[in-house]
């Protein structure tokens, strides 16, 4: 009973994180397919990292590259270690979020010039 409950919670957490990552890819201009897999999201975020603006003092490219690495690690794990997979997915979300936060002020400054 406990294992089923834990498995359900981990599956729900995985689904929420995949949805968050799909939204993140969209924020960076990617076209997310319906029901994307982790590898697809990694590929799309990698494209976003390549196209991310390069601003001195901002590390959006580096953070997005780290997010891609975490997505690829999660994809390799598949369903073998659900808790570890969730950790990698959450780490990717955190890195993307920080990259986005670092880019937004720089975009505002560009518009003001």
PyMOL commands that set and color helices and strands:
alter all, ss='L'
color gray80, all
select helices_A, chain A and resi 2-27+38-51+60-77+82-112
alter helices_A, ss='H'
color red, helices_A
deselect
rebuild
show_as cartoon
